[in-house]
Amino acid sequence: MRPHVLALAVLSLVSPGARAQRLSKTDYQQIVALIDRGNLAQAELRLEEGLKNDPDSLNRLRLLGSLYRRQEKFLPAETILEKAVHLSHNKDAQAIHLLAAVKFELGERKEALQLAAEVAALVAKDSRALYSVGRLLRENAAPSEAVPVFEKANRLAPSNSAITAELILAYLDAKRIPQADALLKPLLKSAPFGDLMQAGARFGEAGQFAVARRAFERAAGLQPSSHGALFNLAFALYRQGQAAAALTALERIDASAVSTQADYLHFQAKIELALKNEPAAFALFQKALSHEPDNESLCVELGLLYFSHETFPKALEVLEPCAGRLADSPSVLTALALTYLELGRYQDAIS
């Protein structure tokens, strides 16, 4: 989910009639546009001014609470959202959902879990809303509570691969491995390529690289020439510590199509480094940096690689030009300062 649409994250939890209450469609769209453009202070002021004239506007309270949450103003968000929930007589699913998220942020776990259960009961027939509640629970280390929510969503929408993937993750989090495997097998068998790629990405984001690998293997089987499937398969293998298998997967990509892509070369360099093939790794890092000279990660990794081998002049050859291009990068400047210190150039290190 993109950060700038956080205010709209769970609009599906609210009935269309509730959305229109005491906030005109034009006002609502203008405020959302401000948030979308990153004008958070202006959006906040607009909402706060509106609440002075209409302090019981449920939509303004809800939106302002979401905005406070985005800005990590959790205590004001809690106050605003508690009022919204009270005004709705504990019926506004979106406000309760947002309040549960804020309670998790404030460490009020017992209340957060209770609120999440209330939302799940309110949206019991809406698979998308249940998915949102389940994600909230999973992402706050409550897999036992997330499992029944995702199970209900899965029963409502058994062909929705995104819901299935999240249920698999919840089973894995809860150490229910047989249930996860039983759900994964039909997903791998029947899901189309795009769904497999999305599921694999979710598994990878959750650190479940073994199941991510299986999803990307299946995707690569469906489309053997897919750069994305092969690259992601290689990454999952690499994160499992299988560098040789990762390199084999990566080398299945048509080299002519990726020979100038910095991300491909960077990743290949990291694999070669894991395989102790340092000459190849150095060459690939240099080639990647030549194609993307403003890449902060490449600058620091290659500079520190030379540094770790005590080839400090070579480190300077990398880090000094990078520092010129990335003058505001703390990591580049720190690596450069450390190199200057090793070379006895103390004044340069200080400056």
Buried (B, 14 or more C-beta within 10 A) or exposed (E): EEEBEBBBBBBBBBEEEBBEBEBEEEBBEEBBEBBBEEBBEEBBEBBEEBBEEEEEBBBBBBBBBBBBBBBEBBEBBBBBBBBBBEBBEEEBBBBBBBBBBBBBBBEBEEBBBEBBBBBBEBBEEBBBBBBBBBBBBBEBEBBBBBBBBBBBBBEBBEEBBBBBBBBBBBBBBBEBEEBBBEBBEEBBEEBEBEBBBBBBBBBBEBEBBEBBBBBBBBBBEBBEEBBBBBBBBBBBBBBBEBBEBBBBBBEBBEEEEBEEBBBBBBBBBBBBBBBEBEEBBBBBBBBBBEBBBEBBBBBBBBBBBBBEEEEBEBBBBBBBEBBEEBEEBEBBBEBBBBBBBBBEBEEBBEE
